[in-house]
Amino acid sequence: MEEAQCDAVRHFLPYAVVPVVSDVFVRGVLPVVRPDPVVRVAVSIHGEYDLSAYIAYEIPIKKSKGVRSAGEMLRIVMRHAAGTQFYSNSEVSSALGMTVVSLRGSALRAGEESHEERATEFLQALAEPYVDEPPSPAVRGFLLMGPETLRMYVSGRDVREVIGADVKVGKHMTSLLAALPSLVEEPERQQDSDDPHCTRVVDLLEW
């Protein structure tokens, strides 16, 4: 399930910059492991960084046969973000101030892949080099908590649980990129968190 979460992050990242539909942008891809593995894709309109205005679509990773692909998740999000939708109270909850919509049953209809989507996925598989060892830390998710504040959800070789890392988005992030693997795994930097998507948080805003 970790691989599926990481793949979803890679697939949705471009839509933090370009709209997934109309004026709607992806603001986060959030990992949930228990009780069942799901991915929450948070969206908002352009320029909106108030978490209370985010809608997070919760999509199960597992389906009746195998694992739901990131491309299928994208088509599901596009369908629900395209216009006004109505959900029952049992389908709506909250997390970190965001509205969470749990998609199940017929709400998970994704539609058919287009020829362009198939071609893109084929080319991505060729363009991305295969490695025996997964990257460390593995990026399991992210959340834009403000125009300059990013929370990354990562897991490393020594720490298999998900750790949140808060960083400031700026021009000089290269040094942080190099130091990140060791920083997130230092126990003295980790703090308890009320974020349901991670077990602990590392504050790197001043790093």
CYANA upper distance limits for C-alpha pairs under 8 A (distance plus 0.5 A):
  1 MET  CA      5 GLN  CA      6.83
  1 MET  CA     37 PRO  CA      7.31
  1 MET  CA     61 ILE  CA      7.83
  2 GLU  CA      6 CYS  CA      6.76
  2 GLU  CA    140 ARG  CA      7.46
  3 GLU  CA      7 ASP  CA      6.58
  4 ALA  CA      8 ALA  CA      6.69
  4 ALA  CA     61 ILE  CA      7.76
  4 ALA  CA     67 VAL  CA      8.32
  4 ALA  CA     69 SER  CA      7.94
  4 ALA  CA     70 ALA  CA      7.95
  5 GLN  CA      9 VAL  CA      6.95
  5 GLN  CA     31 PRO  CA      6.99
  5 GLN  CA     39 VAL  CA      7.19
  5 GLN  CA    140 ARG  CA      6.01
  5 GLN  CA    141 GLY  CA      7.66
  6 CYS  CA     10 ARG  CA      7.01
  6 CYS  CA    138 ALA  CA      7.61
  6 CYS  CA    139 VAL  CA      6.42
  6 CYS  CA    140 ARG  CA      5.33
  6 CYS  CA    141 GLY  CA      7.51
  7 ASP  CA     11 HIS  CA      6.69
  7 ASP  CA     70 ALA  CA      6.91
  8 ALA  CA     12 PHE  CA      6.60
  8 ALA  CA     29 VAL  CA      7.97
  8 ALA  CA     39 VAL  CA      8.38
  8 ALA  CA     69 SER  CA      8.38
  8 ALA  CA     70 ALA  CA      5.37
  8 ALA  CA     73 MET  CA      8.35
  9 VAL  CA     13 LEU  CA      6.44
  9 VAL  CA     29 VAL  CA      6.56
  9 VAL  CA    139 VAL  CA      7.95
  9 VAL  CA    140 ARG  CA      7.29
  9 VAL  CA    141 GLY  CA      6.34
  9 VAL  CA    142 PHE  CA      8.14
 11 HIS  CA     70 ALA  CA      6.72
 11 HIS  CA     71 GLY  CA      7.75
 11 HIS  CA     74 LEU  CA      8.42
 12 PHE  CA     16 ALA  CA      7.90
 12 PHE  CA     26 VAL  CA      7.68
 12 PHE  CA     29 VAL  CA      8.02
 12 PHE  CA     74 LEU  CA      7.75
 13 LEU  CA     17 VAL  CA      8.35
 13 LEU  CA     26 VAL  CA      8.19
 14 PRO  CA     18 VAL  CA      6.88
 15 TYR  CA     19 PRO  CA      6.03
 15 TYR  CA     20 VAL  CA      5.96
 15 TYR  CA     25 PHE  CA      6.35
 15 TYR  CA     26 VAL  CA      5.87
 16 ALA  CA     25 PHE  CA      6.00
 16 ALA  CA     26 VAL  CA      5.21
 16 ALA  CA     27 ARG  CA      6.46
 16 ALA  CA     28 GLY  CA      8.45
 17 VAL  CA     25 PHE  CA      7.61
 18 VAL  CA     25 PHE  CA      7.19
 19 PRO  CA     23 ASP  CA      6.27
 19 PRO  CA     24 VAL  CA      5.74
 19 PRO  CA     25 PHE  CA      5.15
 19 PRO  CA     26 VAL  CA      7.92
 20 VAL  CA     24 VAL  CA      6.41
 20 VAL  CA     25 PHE  CA      6.11
 20 VAL  CA     26 VAL  CA      7.38
 20 VAL  CA     78 MET  CA      6.86
 21 VAL  CA     25 PHE  CA      7.95
 21 VAL  CA     78 MET  CA      6.70
 21 VAL  CA     81 ALA  CA      7.37
 21 VAL  CA     82 ALA  CA      6.52
 22 SER  CA     82 ALA  CA      7.80
 23 ASP  CA     45 ILE  CA      6.04
 23 ASP  CA     46 HIS  CA      6.36
 24 VAL  CA     43 VAL  CA      6.97
 24 VAL  CA     44 SER  CA      6.02
 24 VAL  CA     45 ILE  CA      4.96
 24 VAL  CA     46 HIS  CA      6.68
 24 VAL  CA     81 ALA  CA      7.78
 25 PHE  CA     43 VAL  CA      5.96
 25 PHE  CA     44 SER  CA      6.11
 25 PHE  CA     45 ILE  CA      6.43
 25 PHE  CA     46 HIS  CA      6.76
 26 VAL  CA     41 VAL  CA      7.57
 26 VAL  CA     42 ALA  CA      6.37
 26 VAL  CA     43 VAL  CA      4.90
 26 VAL  CA     44 SER  CA      7.18
 27 ARG  CA     41 VAL  CA      8.20
 27 ARG  CA     42 ALA  CA      5.79
 27 ARG  CA     43 VAL  CA      5.58
 27 ARG  CA     44 SER  CA      7.12
 27 ARG  CA     54 TYR  CA      8.31
 27 ARG  CA    143 LEU  CA      6.39
 27 ARG  CA    144 LEU  CA      5.89
 28 GLY  CA     40 ARG  CA      8.36
 28 GLY  CA     41 VAL  CA      6.30
 28 GLY  CA     42 ALA  CA      5.34
 28 GLY  CA     43 VAL  CA      7.47
 28 GLY  CA    141 GLY  CA      7.59
 28 GLY  CA    142 PHE  CA      5.60
 28 GLY  CA    143 LEU  CA      4.53
 28 GLY  CA    144 LEU  CA      6.59
 29 VAL  CA     39 VAL  CA      7.24
 29 VAL  CA     40 ARG  CA      6.16
 29 VAL  CA     41 VAL  CA      5.11
 29 VAL  CA     42 ALA  CA      6.72
 29 VAL  CA    141 GLY  CA      5.42
 29 VAL  CA    142 PHE  CA      5.84
 29 VAL  CA    143 LEU  CA      6.96
 30 LEU  CA     39 VAL  CA      6.25
 30 LEU  CA     40 ARG  CA      5.38
 30 LEU  CA     41 VAL  CA      6.85
 30 LEU  CA     42 ALA  CA      8.21
 30 LEU  CA    140 ARG  CA      7.92
 30 LEU  CA    141 GLY  CA      5.36
 30 LEU  CA    142 PHE  CA      6.62
 30 LEU  CA    143 LEU  CA      7.59
 30 LEU  CA    153 TYR  CA      8.11
 30 LEU  CA    197 HIS  CA      6.95
 31 PRO  CA     37 PRO  CA      8.21
 31 PRO  CA     38 VAL  CA      7.05
 31 PRO  CA     39 VAL  CA      5.69
 31 PRO  CA     40 ARG  CA      7.04
 31 PRO  CA    140 ARG  CA      6.71
 31 PRO  CA    141 GLY  CA      6.33
 31 PRO  CA    153 TYR  CA      8.16
 31 PRO  CA    197 HIS  CA      6.22
 32 VAL  CA     36 ASP  CA      8.06
 32 VAL  CA     37 PRO  CA      6.07
 32 VAL  CA     38 VAL  CA      5.78
 32 VAL  CA     39 VAL  CA      6.65
 32 VAL  CA     40 ARG  CA      8.00
 32 VAL  CA    196 PRO  CA      8.11
 32 VAL  CA    197 HIS  CA      6.04
 33 VAL  CA     37 PRO  CA      4.83
 33 VAL  CA     38 VAL  CA      7.09
 33 VAL  CA    197 HIS  CA      8.49
 36 ASP  CA     60 PRO  CA      8.06
 37 PRO  CA     60 PRO  CA      6.83
 37 PRO  CA     61 ILE  CA      6.45
 37 PRO  CA     62 LYS  CA      7.91
 38 VAL  CA     58 GLU  CA      6.98
 38 VAL  CA     59 ILE  CA      5.94
 38 VAL  CA     60 PRO  CA      4.75
 38 VAL  CA     61 ILE  CA      5.58
 38 VAL  CA     62 LYS  CA      8.40
 39 VAL  CA     58 GLU  CA      6.23
 39 VAL  CA     59 ILE  CA      5.81
 39 VAL  CA     60 PRO  CA      6.92
 39 VAL  CA     61 ILE  CA      7.20
 40 ARG  CA     56 ALA  CA      6.04
 40 ARG  CA     57 TYR  CA      5.75
 40 ARG  CA     58 GLU  CA      4.77
 40 ARG  CA     59 ILE  CA      6.70
 40 ARG  CA    100 VAL  CA      8.41
 41 VAL  CA     56 ALA  CA      5.54
 41 VAL  CA     57 TYR  CA      5.64
 41 VAL  CA     58 GLU  CA      7.07
 41 VAL  CA     59 ILE  CA      8.47
 41 VAL  CA     77 VAL  CA      8.09
 42 ALA  CA     54 TYR  CA      6.55
 42 ALA  CA     55 ILE  CA      5.86
 42 ALA  CA     56 ALA  CA      4.36
 42 ALA  CA     57 TYR  CA      6.84
 42 ALA  CA    143 LEU  CA      8.38
 43 VAL  CA     54 TYR  CA      6.05
 43 VAL  CA     55 ILE  CA      5.96
 43 VAL  CA     56 ALA  CA      6.79
 44 SER  CA     48 GLU  CA      6.68
 44 SER  CA     49 TYR  CA      8.14
 44 SER  CA     53 ALA  CA      7.11
 44 SER  CA     54 TYR  CA      5.59
 44 SER  CA     55 ILE  CA      7.12
 48 GLU  CA     53 ALA  CA      7.84
 49 TYR  CA     53 ALA  CA      8.07
 49 TYR  CA     54 TYR  CA      8.32
 49 TYR  CA    144 LEU  CA      7.72
 49 TYR  CA    145 MET  CA      6.85
 49 TYR  CA    146 GLY  CA      5.52
 49 TYR  CA    147 PRO  CA      7.02
 50 ASP  CA     54 TYR  CA      7.50
 50 ASP  CA    145 MET  CA      7.93
 50 ASP  CA    146 GLY  CA      7.63
 51 LEU  CA     96 LEU  CA      7.71
 51 LEU  CA     97 GLY  CA      6.27
 51 LEU  CA     98 MET  CA      5.85
 51 LEU  CA    145 MET  CA      7.29
 52 SER  CA     97 GLY  CA      5.46
 52 SER  CA     98 MET  CA      5.36
 52 SER  CA     99 THR  CA      7.51
 53 ALA  CA     98 MET  CA      7.16
 53 ALA  CA     99 THR  CA      8.15
 54 TYR  CA     98 MET  CA      5.74
 54 TYR  CA     99 THR  CA      6.84
 55 ILE  CA     98 MET  CA      6.52
 55 ILE  CA     99 THR  CA      5.41
 55 ILE  CA    100 VAL  CA      6.44
 55 ILE  CA    101 VAL  CA      7.74
 56 ALA  CA     98 MET  CA      7.30
 56 ALA  CA     99 THR  CA      6.56
 56 ALA  CA    100 VAL  CA      5.18
 56 ALA  CA    101 VAL  CA      6.61
 57 TYR  CA     77 VAL  CA      7.45
 57 TYR  CA    100 VAL  CA      6.51
 57 TYR  CA    101 VAL  CA      5.50
 57 TYR  CA    102 SER  CA      6.75
 57 TYR  CA    103 LEU  CA      7.27
 58 GLU  CA    100 VAL  CA      7.22
 58 GLU  CA    101 VAL  CA      6.35
 58 GLU  CA    102 SER  CA      5.23
 58 GLU  CA    103 LEU  CA      6.25
 59 ILE  CA     73 MET  CA      7.61
 59 ILE  CA    102 SER  CA      7.36
 59 ILE  CA    103 LEU  CA      6.29
 59 ILE  CA    104 ARG  CA      8.05
 59 ILE  CA    108 LEU  CA      8.16
 60 PRO  CA     68 ARG  CA      8.12
 60 PRO  CA    103 LEU  CA      8.36
 60 PRO  CA    104 ARG  CA      8.36
 61 ILE  CA     67 VAL  CA      6.24
 61 ILE  CA     68 ARG  CA      5.76
 61 ILE  CA     69 SER  CA      8.41
 62 LYS  CA     66 GLY  CA      6.73
 62 LYS  CA     67 VAL  CA      5.13
 62 LYS  CA     68 ARG  CA      6.39
 63 LYS  CA     67 VAL  CA      6.27
 63 LYS  CA     68 ARG  CA      6.71
 68 ARG  CA     72 GLU  CA      6.97
 68 ARG  CA     73 MET  CA      7.54
 69 SER  CA     73 MET  CA      6.90
 70 ALA  CA     74 LEU  CA      6.69
 71 GLY  CA     75 ARG  CA      6.93
 71 GLY  CA    117 GLU  CA      8.34
 72 GLU  CA     76 ILE  CA      6.82
 72 GLU  CA    110 ALA  CA      6.42
 72 GLU  CA    113 GLU  CA      8.43
 73 MET  CA     77 VAL  CA      6.78
 73 MET  CA    110 ALA  CA      7.93
 74 LEU  CA     78 MET  CA      6.63
 75 ARG  CA     79 ARG  CA      6.68
 75 ARG  CA    110 ALA  CA      5.76
 75 ARG  CA    111 GLY  CA      7.59
 76 ILE  CA     80 HIS  CA      6.94
 76 ILE  CA    107 ALA  CA      8.46
 76 ILE  CA    108 LEU  CA      6.69
 76 ILE  CA    109 ARG  CA      7.10
 76 ILE  CA    110 ALA  CA      5.28
 77 VAL  CA     81 ALA  CA      6.41
 78 MET  CA     82 ALA  CA      6.40
 79 ARG  CA     83 GLY  CA      8.47
 79 ARG  CA    110 ALA  CA      7.96
 80 HIS  CA     84 THR  CA      8.47
 80 HIS  CA     85 GLN  CA      7.26
 87 TYR  CA     91 GLU  CA      6.69
 87 TYR  CA     92 VAL  CA      7.57
 87 TYR  CA    101 VAL  CA      8.27
 88 SER  CA     92 VAL  CA      7.34
 89 ASN  CA     93 SER  CA      8.40
 91 GLU  CA    101 VAL  CA      6.11
 91 GLU  CA    102 SER  CA      5.53
 91 GLU  CA    103 LEU  CA      7.67
 92 VAL  CA     99 THR  CA      7.42
 92 VAL  CA    100 VAL  CA      6.14
 92 VAL  CA    101 VAL  CA      5.23
 92 VAL  CA    102 SER  CA      6.84
 93 SER  CA     99 THR  CA      6.54
 93 SER  CA    100 VAL  CA      5.56
 93 SER  CA    101 VAL  CA      7.09
 93 SER  CA    102 SER  CA      8.46
 94 SER  CA     98 MET  CA      5.88
 94 SER  CA     99 THR  CA      5.18
 94 SER  CA    100 VAL  CA      5.58
 95 ALA  CA     99 THR  CA      7.27
 95 ALA  CA    100 VAL  CA      7.20
 95 ALA  CA    195 ASP  CA      8.27
 95 ALA  CA    196 PRO  CA      7.80
 96 LEU  CA    195 ASP  CA      7.15
103 LEU  CA    107 ALA  CA      6.00
103 LEU  CA    108 LEU  CA      6.66
104 ARG  CA    108 LEU  CA      6.31
105 GLY  CA    109 ARG  CA      8.37
113 GLU  CA    117 GLU  CA      6.51
113 GLU  CA    118 ARG  CA      7.09
114 SER  CA    118 ARG  CA      6.92
115 HIS  CA    119 ALA  CA      6.65
116 GLU  CA    120 THR  CA      6.55
117 GLU  CA    121 GLU  CA      6.64
118 ARG  CA    122 PHE  CA      6.67
119 ALA  CA    123 LEU  CA      6.69
120 THR  CA    124 GLN  CA      6.55
121 GLU  CA    125 ALA  CA      6.72
122 PHE  CA    126 LEU  CA      7.07
123 LEU  CA    127 ALA  CA      6.49
124 GLN  CA    128 GLU  CA      6.40
125 ALA  CA    129 PRO  CA      8.44
134 PRO  CA    138 ALA  CA      7.50
136 SER  CA    155 SER  CA      7.76
136 SER  CA    156 GLY  CA      5.55
136 SER  CA    157 ARG  CA      6.84
136 SER  CA    181 PRO  CA      6.84
137 PRO  CA    154 VAL  CA      6.21
137 PRO  CA    155 SER  CA      5.80
137 PRO  CA    156 GLY  CA      4.77
137 PRO  CA    157 ARG  CA      7.67
137 PRO  CA    180 LEU  CA      8.29
137 PRO  CA    181 PRO  CA      6.01
138 ALA  CA    154 VAL  CA      5.83
138 ALA  CA    155 SER  CA      5.79
138 ALA  CA    156 GLY  CA      6.57
139 VAL  CA    152 MET  CA      7.49
139 VAL  CA    153 TYR  CA      6.40
139 VAL  CA    154 VAL  CA      5.06
139 VAL  CA    155 SER  CA      7.34
140 ARG  CA    152 MET  CA      8.32
140 ARG  CA    153 TYR  CA      5.79
140 ARG  CA    154 VAL  CA      5.77
140 ARG  CA    155 SER  CA      7.57
140 ARG  CA    162 VAL  CA      8.08
141 GLY  CA    152 MET  CA      6.50
141 GLY  CA    153 TYR  CA      5.24
141 GLY  CA    154 VAL  CA      7.48
142 PHE  CA    150 LEU  CA      7.58
142 PHE  CA    151 ARG  CA      6.07
142 PHE  CA    152 MET  CA      4.88
142 PHE  CA    153 TYR  CA      6.12
143 LEU  CA    150 LEU  CA      6.38
143 LEU  CA    151 ARG  CA      5.66
143 LEU  CA    152 MET  CA      7.04
144 LEU  CA    148 GLU  CA      8.46
144 LEU  CA    149 THR  CA      6.63
144 LEU  CA    150 LEU  CA      5.22
144 LEU  CA    151 ARG  CA      6.93
145 MET  CA    149 THR  CA      5.90
145 MET  CA    150 LEU  CA      6.26
145 MET  CA    151 ARG  CA      7.39
146 GLY  CA    150 LEU  CA      7.59
147 PRO  CA    169 VAL  CA      8.40
148 GLU  CA    168 LYS  CA      6.09
148 GLU  CA    169 VAL  CA      5.21
148 GLU  CA    170 GLY  CA      7.56
149 THR  CA    166 ASP  CA      7.48
149 THR  CA    167 VAL  CA      6.52
149 THR  CA    168 LYS  CA      5.39
149 THR  CA    169 VAL  CA      6.31
149 THR  CA    205 LEU  CA      8.42
150 LEU  CA    166 ASP  CA      6.21
150 LEU  CA    167 VAL  CA      5.91
150 LEU  CA    168 LYS  CA      6.81
150 LEU  CA    169 VAL  CA      7.10
151 ARG  CA    164 GLY  CA      6.68
151 ARG  CA    165 ALA  CA      5.86
151 ARG  CA    166 ASP  CA      4.87
151 ARG  CA    167 VAL  CA      6.87
152 MET  CA    164 GLY  CA      6.00
152 MET  CA    165 ALA  CA      5.59
152 MET  CA    166 ASP  CA      6.95
152 MET  CA    167 VAL  CA      8.36
153 TYR  CA    162 VAL  CA      6.61
153 TYR  CA    163 ILE  CA      6.09
153 TYR  CA    164 GLY  CA      5.07
153 TYR  CA    165 ALA  CA      6.94
153 TYR  CA    197 HIS  CA      8.32
153 TYR  CA    198 CYS  CA      7.50
154 VAL  CA    162 VAL  CA      5.97
154 VAL  CA    163 ILE  CA      5.84
154 VAL  CA    164 GLY  CA      6.92
154 VAL  CA    165 ALA  CA      8.06
155 SER  CA    159 VAL  CA      6.42
155 SER  CA    160 ARG  CA      5.86
155 SER  CA    161 GLU  CA      6.40
155 SER  CA    162 VAL  CA      5.50
155 SER  CA    163 ILE  CA      6.63
156 GLY  CA    160 ARG  CA      6.43
156 GLY  CA    181 PRO  CA      7.75
156 GLY  CA    185 GLU  CA      7.80
158 ASP  CA    185 GLU  CA      7.79
159 VAL  CA    185 GLU  CA      7.12
161 GLU  CA    198 CYS  CA      8.05
161 GLU  CA    199 THR  CA      7.45
162 VAL  CA    197 HIS  CA      8.01
162 VAL  CA    198 CYS  CA      5.42
162 VAL  CA    199 THR  CA      6.60
162 VAL  CA    200 ARG  CA      8.05
163 ILE  CA    184 VAL  CA      7.69
163 ILE  CA    198 CYS  CA      5.82
163 ILE  CA    199 THR  CA      6.51
163 ILE  CA    200 ARG  CA      5.76
163 ILE  CA    201 VAL  CA      6.22
163 ILE  CA    202 VAL  CA      7.85
164 GLY  CA    198 CYS  CA      6.36
164 GLY  CA    199 THR  CA      8.19
164 GLY  CA    200 ARG  CA      6.64
164 GLY  CA    201 VAL  CA      4.89
164 GLY  CA    202 VAL  CA      6.58
165 ALA  CA    184 VAL  CA      7.39
165 ALA  CA    201 VAL  CA      6.11
165 ALA  CA    202 VAL  CA      5.18
165 ALA  CA    203 ASP  CA      6.56
165 ALA  CA    204 LEU  CA      7.16
166 ASP  CA    201 VAL  CA      7.90
166 ASP  CA    202 VAL  CA      6.80
166 ASP  CA    203 ASP  CA      5.65
166 ASP  CA    204 LEU  CA      5.97
166 ASP  CA    205 LEU  CA      6.48
167 VAL  CA    203 ASP  CA      7.58
167 VAL  CA    204 LEU  CA      5.56
167 VAL  CA    205 LEU  CA      5.07
167 VAL  CA    206 GLU  CA      8.37
167 VAL  CA    207 TRP  CA      8.43
168 LYS  CA    204 LEU  CA      8.00
168 LYS  CA    205 LEU  CA      5.53
168 LYS  CA    206 GLU  CA      8.07
169 VAL  CA    173 MET  CA      7.93
173 MET  CA    177 LEU  CA      6.75
174 THR  CA    178 ALA  CA      7.12
175 SER  CA    179 ALA  CA      6.87
176 LEU  CA    180 LEU  CA      6.17
176 LEU  CA    207 TRP  CA      7.98
179 ALA  CA    183 LEU  CA      6.71
180 LEU  CA    184 VAL  CA      6.63
181 PRO  CA    185 GLU  CA      7.30
182 SER  CA    186 GLU  CA      6.96
183 LEU  CA    189 ARG  CA      7.99
184 VAL  CA    189 ARG  CA      7.89
184 VAL  CA    190 GLN  CA      7.96
184 VAL  CA    202 VAL  CA      6.85
186 GLU  CA    190 GLN  CA      7.47
189 ARG  CA    202 VAL  CA      6.20
189 ARG  CA    203 ASP  CA      7.84
190 GLN  CA    200 ARG  CA      6.41
190 GLN  CA    201 VAL  CA      6.00
190 GLN  CA    202 VAL  CA      5.33
190 GLN  CA    203 ASP  CA      8.26
191 GLN  CA    200 ARG  CA      5.89
191 GLN  CA    201 VAL  CA      5.75
191 GLN  CA    202 VAL  CA      6.79
192 ASP  CA    199 THR  CA      7.41
192 ASP  CA    200 ARG  CA      5.28
192 ASP  CA    201 VAL  CA      6.89
193 SER  CA    198 CYS  CA      7.85
193 SER  CA    199 THR  CA      6.80
193 SER  CA    200 ARG  CA      5.53
193 SER  CA    201 VAL  CA      6.37
195 ASP  CA    199 THR  CA      7.97
